[in-house]
Amino acid sequence: MAGADVTPVTPRDRSAAVLAGILRFLGLWAGVSGAYLAVGGTCPCCGRPGCPVGIGSAAILGALGSLTVLKGRALLARLRRKPDG
């Protein structure tokens, strides 16, 4: 067999990096959402804790907080960059 010593290319490193990024986002999402609910995340409509709308708003704020933590520095750098032209 003439090419038997060639190692196959596997996307393990890339998939491991993607999985690590997803797990980092989910962990931050759970932490930020939990912190919001623990501090006093009540429903913006009825004012009761534990309302599905309040939990949904905590999830949305948790996702936004996670994205800010993970991608905030890159976003600020992009906004500060002067346009070419």
N, C-alpha and C positions, 0 to 999 in steps of 0.2 A: 504494500500500500504506500503510494508515494506521498501523501500529505498527512500521514497519521500523527506526526508530532506537532501539528498546528493546534493550538488551544482554541476552543470555540469562544466567541465573544458572548458574554452573558450580561444582561442589564441589571445584575444584582446590586451594584453600587448605586445606580440611579434609583432603583426602586426602594432601596434602603433609605436613601436621602429623602425621597418623597414621603415614605412612611414616617420617618422621624419628624418631618415638617408637619404632617397631618396630626400626629400625636401631640406635638408641641402646641399646635393651635387648639386642639380639643382640650388639653389640660388647662391652658390659659382661659379658654372659654368657660369651662366649669368653675375655675377659680374666681373669675371676675363676676360671673352670674351669681355664684354662691355668696360672694362678698356683698353684692348689691342686695340680695334677698335677706342676708343676715343683718345688714345695717338698717333695713326698714323698707324694703321694696314692696310697696303696696300698689294696688291697682290704681291707675290714673283715672279710671272712670268711677268706680264705686268706693274706693278707699279701703277696701278690705284686703288683708294679706291672704295669700293662697288662692286668689281669684285667677282663673286661667289667663285673663288678659294681663294681669300683673306678672305672672310667670313668663308669658310670652314676651313682654317688654323687657324683663330681666335677661331673657335669652338674646334678644336683639342687641341690648346694650352690652352684654358679655361678648358677643361676636364683634361689635364695633371696637370695644376695648382691646380685644385680642389682636385684631388687625392693626390697631394703633401701636400696640407694643411691638408686634413683629415687623411691621412695614413702615412705621412712623418715620424712622430716620431716613429711609430711602425716599419717602414722599417729601419730607422737608428739603432734602438735597435737590430733588427735582424741581421743587418750587423756587428754591433760591438760585438755581442755575440761570444765568442770563441767556436769553434767546439769541441764537446766531442770526444776525441780520441787521 
